[in-house]
């Protein structure tokens, strides 16, 4: 088939050779005559080829037709064929084919004809060429420039015969810049101070003050939370609780401290890999653990684990490269030069983390970092050092106690008789099945054949990690399964209690294993024997543990022979005391299972198959110095919360490319590398996450600085210089001001990636300070304000709308950081969506100040976020978002009018203006207007609001109970000395102001 396609292509080429004098359709020729300039491949031709041709003739070899690539320059003869095909009136020949629904317009055909006529020159995609040009154009006559930004903007305006808008009035400008840099409105005092300041640098002093405020970090963090897909729940199946707010607080502090963007990003990608990494550098890597996770019991662990790797890969690509690399997960990218193999090479950087695909419903899962004070950290380090010293000098061999005839086990289970579920008439040795008794090592043995045949040992104390204990039994197993383990005995739990406890088991090669577990996959010790157990043969097996909390404290015997030990994992720092699923309260799990684990969700229950006999348990509670130190360490750590972070595995995981992205179809081994379009990998860097971060900030990387500048330009101006911040590739939008984007990118790098420099540069420009008023000419020539002939104007994001209203009312509480809070929302939403999470079963609003904190701190549950926020386009953060939707719907008006939190805000604002603005109604209305919109109302506006007040006041005088009902909405107390009727009437006025466009629009 391939040979036929190739032959057919070249046949068509040959047939087209005679058509040099082809006729141009009149409708195309008309446009062709108007194309008197040189055609730009990047600006005019490539968008046509990308949209209409690349799906069949682009980078993806799997879908490529006729062996023709148009993303690269084809042989010269092909261009004759292209002209024949695009100009043909024969549906069998026409390209694109009619069935593709991608018809070329006459203008596009003319553009391609002219381009081919000019030599069909190809150019590298603009975004993949490092920015170089720093030349600032001259300012044209009649235009105003405050800094270099204005030179670039006015150059475009002059080209299209547009003028700049006048400068915004002082009140609107102050409100605009205060909202942009802090996310909050200016106070009345700040407005008055600015209006009274006649200094030439009055505005710059405001900007500097705002950049130094603590609210600046919170404002910047709001945008970064979307980027990093931060949430307070796991998402997916159970959408249970997670604790990640310490990372959110780190982000706020990093912005306030003006950590360079290079360090800000490097720490988040690979802070744990920096030599002698600090607590903050490790905490920063929680960025890569913010992804959704599943607790669904039927989930395939490897499928979801790889999904988390892909999430990190695609978040990295979107945020820092502005590329849609996810399109290459199943096949080569159809438009951009990113192959499927390059996708998996990039993913390999994020694939070397010891993590689970299936977690529990609630809680954090490793790798983890303790959120702990410096004082407690020093205490723990001291205890660890003492434990290490004591364990080397004073540890005793527990197995000696087992060999001593006078040492009695705390349990000795013989299997000679089974009656009423009891073995040997022992009420503490039972089975719930009708397990058969067969010939044992001595007397009878229990035959275990399936998952219902386990034995249960009761009345045994829960062994603790600071207590030495041991176990032995005779086994005769018939099973060796490469996919299964066999539990000999233990108390370890399931995913919903972190698998906490201990277990003694055979692995898939029938080697002896023992674990003491606080939480998988990061807080446990695990050792195993090098030798394995033979099938169908009686063998005495035993393990001992010395109470040191160290993996080397576990020993094994097969028969009477000590075994060589392999330490699989050695990091236990919290208690192994079992806890209940759901509530996570301590549980006295005094039943030790024999022949099966407590696991109940994975399909791998650790079922033992064979015979067991002569079960013994030993417990050696000692109160010596060593064990007291171990216990003290665990007790300190048990009170410490932990956040999910990155941590490299000691041995790199083998990485693969997967056929069509299917987790169970690895096709080719790959090694960590980056797409060629990013330039060469730094020679001095290792091919790990730290090296990857260094590549981002390499001088020849064409994307990082551009993508970053563009995203913050979008935050300030409402639209990026590139309107598709997630896609700088061939399908993305062209920059409206490419030279400005490159200039800012270069300057950003030269200023050491200084975020406050970048923000100040933008808001100090005349372009930013223009009035946002829309004129008839601007509406006709530039309705979307892409050329920036006027100031930015757009609806504020959900958090800022709520925070602005809270600030106006005086309710806003500016507490910094800490746990996420739960303001008002309708009852029953959480329980309706999911009943799997115990902690997040029902939504319970907070009380007191927590109801009125900044929206940045609002608890975000991915499958059931705050509905008011959602209506104003706040994302669920299940995936990375670099550009929010900005809609205008009737539901938004209903929220501002009827949502209890906004009704309460309006009521408190009505009370505030009575307390602070005197007794004059016009003064009270003016004060409310300034608080809500940041400017002074004119007389017409005052009169309209007075009429509204008088109408409502008349109603509430006659309906006092209605007034009392209205002003009782919300938790905040109602002052007794204010008139209910007047307060209710003023509440209508203030509610109208909260709904005023200048309250929720940036102007």
VOPA-392451 format. One record per residue (C-alpha): residue in one letter; x, y, z. Coordinates in steps of 0.5 Angstrom, whole numbers, plus 500, padded with zeros to 3 digits. Layout:
N
AXYZ...
//
This chain:
1003
X500500500X506505502X509503495X502505491X502511495X509514493X508512486X501515485X504522488X510522484X505520478X501526480X507530480X509528473X502530471X502537473X509539470X506541464X501546468X506552468X501556465X495554469X489559469X488563476X480563478X478570477X476570484X483568486X486573482X482579484X485578491X492576488X492583485X492586492X497582495X503587493X507586499X512580500X508574504X511572511X511565512X510565519X505570519X500568513X502562510X504557516X497558519X493556513X498550512X497548520X489549520X488546513X494541511X498538517X493533520X494529513X501532511X504534518X509531523X505525525X507519521X501515523X496520519X500522514X498521507X501520500X508521504X507528503X510533509X508540509X511542516X518541512X519544506X518539500X521538494X521544489X516540484X511539490X509546489X506545482X502540485X500544491X497549486X494544482X490541488X488548491X486551485X482545482X474545481X474537481X472535487X476528486X483533486X481539490X485539496X483540502X478535500X471537501X469531506X474534510X470541511X476545511X475549505X480554503X478561502X479565496X484570500X488564503X488561496X491567493X496568499X499561497X499562490X503569491X508565496X509560492X511565486X515568491X519562492X516558497X521560503X520556509X521559516X522556523X516558528X517564531X516561538X522556537X527562535X530565542X528572543X534577540X531584538X532589544X531595539X526600542X522604536X522611536X515614539X511617534X509624534X503626538X503619542X505619550X510614552X512613560X516607558X519602553X512599553X509605550X514605544X512598541X504599543X504606539X508603533X502599532X497604533X500609528X500603523X492603523X491610524X489610532X490614537X491613545X486614550X486620555X489618562X484615566X482619572X486618579X480615582X479609577X487609576X488608583X483602584X485599577X492598580X490596587X486591585X491588580X497588585X493586591X487583589X483588594X480595593X483601595X481604602X477611603X484613606X488611601X484614595X484621599X491621600X492619593X488625591X491630595X498628593X501633588X508630587X510628580X511621582X505620586X503614582X509611582X509611590X503608590X505602586X512601590X507601596X503596593X508591591X511591598X504590601X503583604X497583600X501583593X503576595X496573596X494577589X500573585X498567589X491567586X494566579X499561581X493556584X490555578X497554574X499549579X492546580X492547587X486544591X484541598X481535596X484529591X479529586X476523582X473518585X472519593X475526592X477526599X481531604X488533603X493537606X497542602X496549604X503550607X505550600X500555598X503559604X510558601X508561594X505567598X511568602X515567595X512572592X512577597X520576598X520577591X524570590X527570583X522567578X528562576X529560583X521560584X520555579X527551580X525550587X518547585X520543580X526540583X528543590X529537593X535535589X538542590X545540594X543541602X536542600X532547605X525545608X523551604X526548597X523541599X516544600X516548594X516541590X509540592X507544586X508537583X504533587X498538587X495533581X488529582X489522585X484516586X482512592X477508587X478501590X478498583X483502580X489499577X495502580X500503575X495506570X493511575X501512577X503513570X497518569X500522575X506522571X503525565X499530569X506533571X509533564X503536561X503541567X510543566X509544558X503548559X506553564X513553563X513552555X506554553X506547549X500542548X505536549X499532551X497531544X503527543X502522548X498517544X502519537X506524534X504531535X500533529X502540529X508542533X515538532X514534538X514526537X511521541X518519543X520526546X513526550X515520554X523522554X520528557X515524562X521520564X524526568X517526573X517518573X522517578X518518584X516513589X508514589X502510589X497510583X491508588X491512595X486512600X480516600X482521605X489524607X496525604X500520601X508519600X513522599X512527604X515532608X513534615X511541617X515542623X518548627X525549627X525547634X522541633X526539628X532540632X529535637X528530632X535530629X538530636X533523638X535520631X542521632X542518639X538512637X543511632X548511637X545507642X542501636X550500634X552499642X546497646X542493641X541486643X539480639X532478640X532471637X536469643X530470647X526465642X531459643X531460651X527454653X525459659X522464654X515463653X511466647X505470649X501466644X502458642X497456637X496449635X492446630X489439632X482440633X477445630X470446633X465451632X470456629X475455635X482451634X484447640X478450644X482456644X477462644X483467642X484462636X479462631X477461624X470464620X471458615X470451615X478450614X480443613X484440618X490435615X496432617X501437620X508438622X506435629X499433629X494436625X495443621X490448618X489447610X488454607X485454600X482461599X481468601X475466606X480461610X484465614X486464622X485469627X489470633X485475638X487478645X494480643X497487644X498491638X505491638X509498637X515500633X519501639X517494642X521488640X517482638X517476634X513471630X514464628X510458624X511452620X508453613X508448607X506452601X503450594X503457591X508461588X505467583X509472580X503477581X501475588X504475595X502471601X501473608X503469613X501474619X500481621X495487622X497491617X491495614X488497608X488504603X483507608X488507614X494508610X496500611X498501618X500496622X505490621X506484617X510478615X509475608X512471602X513475596X512473589X518469589X517466596X522470600X521472607X518479608X517483614X514491614X512495620X508501617X505507618X503509611X505507604X509508600X513513604X513511612X515504614X521499614X521493610X526487610X526481606X531474606X535473600X533466600X526463598X521458601X521451597X514449595X510443598X515442604X514443611X519449613X519453620X520461618X521466623X522473624X524478630X524485630X529489635X525495637X529500634X525503628X530501623X530496618X536493620X533491626X529485622X532478622X529472619X530465620X529459615X529453620X534454625X539458619X540465620X538469613X542474609X538480609X536485604X533492606X528494601X526501605X528504611X524510613X519509619X518515624X511515626X507510630X505503627X499503631X493501627X487506626X480506623X478507616X475513615X475517622X483515622X482514630X486509634X484502633X486497638X486492632X488486637X486481631X492478628X490475621X494469619X493467611X490473609X491481609X487486612X487489604X480489601X480494595X486492590X484484588X491482591X489480598X495476600X492470600X496464603X495457600X498451603X498448610X500452617X502449624X505451630X504459630X508463636X508470638X513473642X513480645X519483649X516490652X523493655X523500658X531501656X534508654X534506647X527504646X525510650X528514645X525511639X518512643X520519644X521520637X515517634X511521639X514528637X513526630X506523631X503530632X506533626X502534619X505532613X505535606X506531599X512533596X517530591X523525592X527522587X528514588X535512589X535507583X532510577X525507574X526504567X521509563X518507557X514509551X507506551X503504545X497509544X498511551X496505554X499503561X500496559X503497552X510499553X513499546X520502547X525504553X526511553X531516557X530523560X531528555X527534552X524536545X529538540X526545539X528547546X535547544X541543547X541540554X546544558X552539558X554541566X547538568X544531570X538529566X534529572X529534574X534539577X537539570X530540567X529546571X536549569X534548561X528552562X533558564X538557559X540563555X538559548X531557551X526560546X520559551X520560558X521568558X516569553X511564556X512567563X511575561X505573556X501570562X503576567X501581561X494577561X493578568X494585568X491587561X486581561X489578554X496576553X500578547X499571545X492570546X493562547X497562553X497555553X499554546X505558543X505552538X503552530X496552532X496558537X495565536X500570533X503575538X499582537X506585539X511580537X517585538X514588545X514580547X521579546X523586549X520584555X522577555X530579554X529585559X526580564X532575564X537581564X533583571X535576574X527574573X525579578X517579578X516585582X520589576X516586571X509588574X512595575X514595568X507594566X503598571X508604570X506604562X502610559X498604556X496601562X494608565X489610559X482611560X478604559X472608555X470605549X469610543X465609537X472609533X475604537X469599537X469599530X477598529X479594535X473592539X477587543X482592545X488588542X492594540X491597547X489604544X485604551X486601558X484594560X477593562X474586564X470583569X474581575X475574577X471570582X475571588X476579587X469580586X467577593X473580596X472587594X465586597X467584603X472590604X467595602X463592608X468592612X467584614X474582610X479579615X486579613X489574617X495571613X496563611X493557615X488552613X483553608X476556610X469554609X464560608X457560606X454555601X448551600X447545604X447538602X452539596X458535598X453529601X449529594X456528590X460523594X459519600X466516600X470521604X469521611X472527612X469531607X462527607X458534609X460541608X459545615X461552614X466555619X464560624X466567626X472571622X473565618X467566614X470573612X477571610X480572603X477568597X484565596X483561603X477558601X476551601X476548594X473541593X474539586X468535585X464540589X467547589X464553592X458554587X458562587X465561585X464557579X458561577X464566576X468562572X473559578X476553575X475546579X483545578X483538576X488540571X492546570X489552568X493558565X487562562X480562566X474563562X470570563X463569562X457574563X451570565X444572569X446567574X452572576X447577577X443572581X449571586X450578587X443579589X441573593X447569595X446569603X454572603X452578599X446579602X450579609X455584606X450589603X447589610X453590614X455595609X448599610X450598617X457601616X455607612X450609618X456608623X461612619X458617614X454621619X446622619X445625612X442620607X446623601X453623605X451615607X450614599X456617597X460613602X457607600X458609593X466610594X467604598X464599593X466603586X472607589X470613586X465619587X458619585X455624581X449628583X445624578X447617581X446620588X439622586X437615583X439611589X436616594X429615590X431607591X432608598X425612599X421607596X424601600X424605606X416607605X415599604X419597610X416602615X409598613X412591613X417591619X418584620X420583612X425589614X428584620X428578616X432581611X437584616X438578620X441574614X448572616X452570622X454577623X450580629X445586628X446592632X440594636X441601636X440602628X433602625X431596622X427599617X432604615X437599615X433594610X432600605X439602605X441594604X437595598X441601596X448597598X446591594X445595588X452598589X455591589X451589583X454596580X458594574X464598577X464594583X465587579X469590573X476593572X475599569
//
